[in-house]
Amino acid sequence: MHTINVLTFGSRNFNTSLEELKDYLNFKLTFADKEINKETLNNHDVLILHQDGLLGDSLEKLLKDSKKIKILVSNKSDKKKDQFNEIISLPLKISDLNQIVENAITKKNFSKNSSILIKQYKLDKNEKKLIKNKNYILLTEKEIQLLELFLDNKKPISKNIILKEVWKYSTSADTHTVETHIYRLRKKIKSKFLDENFILNNKDGYLL
């Protein structure tokens, strides 16, 4: 797991307590002690807000609109909680804080992998399935990488670029590798879903 970057907004006492415990945290902690903008929020994986954090209207809107993991530290039952991914009750053990942050990251990554929409299909990377309604086909790792590459690019992708991105081959390598894998994937999709237009191609390459 990469280093988890956490930005915290809170009372001075809360920040001081976390500062004293930084050596025991399993994540990199930054305190929001200056003006915060959208870019700053995007540079962090998790945003922790203490119940006593004083937020201006602009910052509160930034937090509400942010897609980052948001955790509220609170001992007030009447605090609005619908915009937070997790709620931490006070008092709090440092081991519990570590676990909550790590679990929130794991849950988000799992959810992201579990539901990628491609046309009328759902790509489940965890189970390696392409699903439509109640039917599905099993995918190989290379087939998943192919679909992700197509999904990330709206324009046709040449066989040479596919070789470089998926197989890490030189562009001078045999392009039949690409053609063979796409042929097999098309065949699986046609056999199960009767779809002959899932992967398209033209003179510039392949696309969805």
SVG drawing of the C-alpha trace seen along z (x, -y; Angstrom):
<svg xmlns="http://www.w3.org/2000/svg" viewBox="-30 -32 41 50">
<polyline fill="none" stroke="black" stroke-width="0.4" points="0.0,0.0 1.3,-3.4 1.8,-6.1 -1.6,-7.4 -1.7,-11.2 -4.1,-12.6 -5.2,-16.2 -6.8,-17.1 -9.0,-20.1 -9.7,-20.5 -9.3,-22.3 -5.8,-23.2 -6.0,-20.7 -6.9,-17.9 -4.1,-18.8 -1.6,-19.0 -2.6,-15.5 -2.1,-14.1 1.2,-15.9 2.4,-14.2 1.4,-10.8 2.8,-11.2 5.4,-8.5 2.7,-6.0 0.5,-6.8 0.5,-4.6 -0.1,-7.5 1.5,-10.9 -0.3,-13.7 -0.7,-17.3 -2.5,-20.0 -4.7,-22.4 -3.3,-25.5 -3.4,-27.8 -5.7,-28.6 -6.9,-25.4 -7.9,-25.1 -9.2,-22.3 -5.7,-21.3 -4.6,-20.8 -7.5,-18.5 -6.8,-16.5 -3.2,-16.0 -4.5,-14.0 -6.2,-10.6 -8.2,-11.2 -9.7,-14.3 -10.3,-14.3 -12.5,-16.9 -12.8,-17.4 -16.2,-18.4 -14.8,-21.7 -13.2,-22.6 -14.1,-26.1 -14.9,-26.1 -15.7,-29.1 -18.5,-28.7 -16.0,-28.3 -14.0,-25.6 -17.2,-23.8 -18.4,-23.7 -15.0,-22.3 -15.2,-19.6 -18.8,-18.7 -17.9,-18.5 -14.7,-16.6 -14.6,-12.9 -11.9,-12.1 -12.5,-10.0 -13.9,-12.2 -13.9,-11.2 -15.6,-13.1 -14.2,-13.0 -17.1,-13.7 -18.8,-12.9 -22.0,-14.7 -24.9,-12.6 -26.7,-15.5 -23.8,-16.3 -24.7,-16.1 -23.0,-12.9 -24.4,-12.2 -21.4,-13.7 -18.8,-11.6 -17.5,-8.1 -16.7,-7.3 -17.6,-8.6 -15.0,-8.3 -16.3,-8.6 -14.3,-10.2 -12.3,-9.2 -10.2,-7.4 -7.3,-4.9 -4.5,-5.6 -4.6,-2.0 -8.3,-2.5 -7.5,-5.6 -4.9,-3.8 -7.3,-0.9 -10.2,-3.2 -8.0,-5.2 -6.5,-2.0 -9.9,-0.3 -11.5,-3.3 -8.8,-3.3 -9.1,0.4 -12.9,0.1 -12.7,-2.7 -10.2,-0.8 -12.3,2.3 -15.4,0.4 -13.6,-1.4 -12.5,2.0 -15.8,3.6 -17.9,1.4 -16.5,-0.1 -19.2,-0.8 -18.3,-0.1 -21.2,-0.7 -24.1,1.4 -21.7,3.7 -20.0,3.7 -16.4,4.6 -15.6,6.3 -11.8,6.4 -11.9,8.2 -13.8,11.1 -12.4,10.7 -15.9,10.6 -17.6,8.6 -21.2,8.5 -24.5,7.6 -27.8,8.2 -27.3,11.7 -24.8,13.0 -21.1,12.7 -17.8,13.9 -14.5,14.4 -11.6,12.3 -7.9,12.7 -5.6,10.1 -4.6,8.9 -8.2,8.6 -8.9,6.4 -5.9,4.3 -7.1,4.0 -10.6,2.8 -9.1,0.3 -6.9,-1.1 -9.8,-1.4 -11.9,-3.0 -9.3,-5.6 -9.0,-6.6 -11.9,-7.9 -10.0,-7.8 -8.8,-4.7 -5.6,-3.1 -3.0,-1.6 -1.7,1.9 1.8,0.5 0.5,-1.6 -1.5,1.3 1.7,3.4 3.6,0.8 1.0,0.0 -0.4,3.6 2.5,5.9 5.4,3.4 6.8,4.5 8.8,2.4 6.6,1.0 8.6,3.1 7.4,6.3 4.9,8.7 1.5,7.0 -0.3,10.4 -0.2,10.6 -2.8,7.7 -4.9,9.1 -5.0,12.6 -6.1,11.3 -8.7,9.0 -10.1,11.7 -10.5,14.1 -12.1,11.4 -14.5,10.5 -15.4,14.1 -16.2,14.5 -18.4,11.4 -20.2,12.5 -20.8,16.0 -22.3,14.9 -23.9,11.5 -24.4,11.7 -22.7,8.4 -20.5,7.9 -19.9,4.2 -18.3,4.1 -14.7,3.6 -14.6,1.6 -11.7,0.9 -10.9,-1.3 -7.7,-2.4 -6.4,-4.2 -6.8,-1.3 -9.2,0.2 -11.8,-1.5 -15.0,-0.8"/>
</svg>
